[in-house]
Amino acid sequence: MTLGYRPGDSLAHGLDPRTKLAFQVAFAAAAFAHTTPRGLLALTALSLAVLRASDLSARTALVEYRFAFPFLLAGPLVAAATLGPPWIDAERGFASLLASYRVVLVLLVSAAYLRTTPVRDSRAAIQRLVPGKTGQLLGSGVGFVFRFLPVLQSDLRRIRDASAARLGDQRSLVARIRHVGIAGVARALSRADRFALALRARCFSWNPTLPPLSFSRADFPAWAASFALVAWALA
């Protein structure tokens, strides 16, 4: 299942997108300020609570972000390696592992946002937070990314499955990465051309009529949590 917006009646679905954006920023700030086992343990509990409030399982979110795990695991291995005895610096590798883990937590919170927020609401939130042409450009860019990435992700999955059906999974790892990467880039360029043509055909507007946004009482606890995270990050 491709990670994206799904209608629902969860607590997170009812929050204003500006509230969810503010919480994401505050969560990321706290995660990068407190890369310690105790701090990451607290943030892990908070991220699981966010997923629960979004009716999204941690397993589903992790599966959708699995493409990032090789890079996150490579960092600690490279950091721990030394050019001479003792060859492995466990302390440095552990510090890098904690840094990679905080990225996983940020990805989990972003997955909750993607699952509970329509693309048009995200664009409306950004254009209200950032005025003028800059906000319009950022809002449009975010909308394009949210719509385009799930399509590319689905294309890569189909390319990989088609390769496996033709015994491509028996090739070496490097050959498989090269095949899927080249085919994925070619498909992405083709998608981009058709996407640009579709925008012109539909008379794309930089300033369309956006959905109305309003805060409710459910937003205030989330804002309070955001301010608390920012204060913790600055402490």
N, C-alpha and C positions, 0 to 999 in steps of 0.2 A: 504494500500500500504506500503510495507516494504521500509524503508529509505535506499537508496543505490545509486550507480552511475546510472545516466540516461544521455544518449547522448543529446547534445543540442548545441546551438550557443549563449548562454548568455555570458555576459562579464566575469563572473567567470570561465566559461568553457575554455576560451582562455588564462587564466593565467597559468604561470608555477607553478607546485605543490610546489616548494620550496618557492615561493612567498606566497602562501596560508598558508603553514605551519608557516612561519615567522609571518604572520598577526595573525594567531590563538594564537601563543605564546604571541605576543604583546597585543592582546585584553584581554587575560586572565590575564596578568600582570596588565593592567590598571584596570580591573574589581576588582581584589583583593586588589589593592592599593587605590581605591576610592569607598568604600562602603558607599556612602552618597546619599541621594535622588537626589541631583543635578548631581553628577557624574554618577549615574545609569540611570538618564534620558537621559544624553548625549550618554551613551553607548547603551541605548535602541534604540535611533534614528539611531545610527551607525549599530546596528545589523539588524534592519529592512531594511536599505539600502543594507547591504550585502545579505540578503535574496532576495531582489528585483533584485540585480545584478546576482543572481543565478537562477532566475525564479522558486523560491520555496516560497510557501506561509507559513506564520507563523503558520497558523492553522495546516497544514500538518506536520510541524516539531514538534509542540507541541503534536499532537496526537501520533506521533511515540515515543516520550519520556515520555509518560504519566506514564509509570511504575516507573519513578523517583519521581513523584509528591508527593505520600504519604510520602516518606522519607523527602522531602524538606519541607513539611507542618508540619511534626511531630517535626522538629527541633525547630521552633518558639514556638510551644505549650509547649514543654518540657522546653525550656529556660525561658518562662514566668511563669511557675509554681513555687511556693515557698512552703516550708514546714510549714509556719506559716502565720499569717496575714501580708500583705493584700491578700495572697494566689496567686495573679496574679501581676507580675511585668511587666507592659505594656512596659516600656522603654527597658528592656532587651529583651522582646519578639519582639519588633519592630526592634531592632538591628539584631537579628537572622533572622527575615523575610527578611531584606535587604540582608543579607549574602546568604540566599537561592535564592533570586531573581537574584543575580549576577551569580549563577550557571546556572540558566535558560538561561541567555543571552549567556554564554559560550557554552551551548548546542546548541543554535540556530545557532551560527557561525560554530560550528562543523558540524551541519546538512548541512549547505551550502557547506562545504568542501566535505562531503561524497557524496552529490548529483552531484557535478561537477568534481570529480577527479577519474579516473580509478584506480583500486587497483594496477596495474603494475606501474603506474606513481608514486603512493605514495611510493612504494618500491624503485623505482629508485631514488626518491628524497632523501629518508633517507640514502640510501647507498652512495650517492654522498656527503651528508653532514657529514656522520660519516664513516671514512675510515676503511678498514681492516675487520677482522672477526666480530668485534662488530657491524659495520654497516650492514653486511650481516645478522647477527642474528636479529637485530632490524627490518630490512627491511622485513625479512621473517615473523617475529612475527606480524608486522602490517598487512601484507598481509593476514595472516591466520585469524586474528581477523576481518578484514573487510569482508572477505568471509564467516566466520563462524557465526558471530553474526546475520546477517539477516536470516540465516537458523534456528537458535535457536529461534529467535523471531517469525518466521512463525510457528514453531513447537508448541510454547506456545499458540499461537492464535488458532491453530487447536485443541489443548487439551482443551482449555477453551470452544470453540464452541461445541465440542463433549460432554463435561460435561453438558453444558446448554441444549443440545438437549435431554439429559437423566434426566432432571429436577435437575441437579446439582446446578443450580442457586438458588434453594430453600433451600439449606443447609446453615448453619451458615457461617459467613465470615471466621472464623478460619478453618473450615472444607474445604471450597473451596480453601483457600491458601495452606493448607496441601496437598490436592489432586493434584492441579496444580503444586505445587513445587516438589513433589515426582515424578510425571510423567515427569516433565520437566527435572529433574536431570537424570532420567533413559534414557530419549531420548538423552540428551546431551552426556552421556557416550557412548551410542551406536553410535552416530554420530562421536564421537572422534575416536573410534576404526575403523570405516569405513574410516574415513579421513586419519588416519595413514596408513592403508592398501593401499589406493589410492595413497598416496605419494610414497610408496615403489614400487607400480606397475608401476608408471610413472617415476621412477628413479629421484626422486626429486633432484634438483641441488641447492647448496647454492649460486652459483654465475652464474645465467643464463644470457643470453643476454637481457639486459634491454632496454626499449625504449629510444630514444634520448630525451634530454631535452634542451630547449633553452629559454632565456628571450626575450621578445618583448617590444615594447614601452609601451604597456598596463600595463606591470609589474611595471614600475617606479612609477606611482602614488600610487600603492598598497604598494610598499616598503617605500615610503615617509610617508604614513599613519601609517605603522608599526613603523617607527622610531619616529614619533610624539607620538604614544601611549606609547612607551617605555619611552620617555622623560617625558611624563605626569605622568607615573607610578612612576618615580624616583624623580619627583618634590616634 
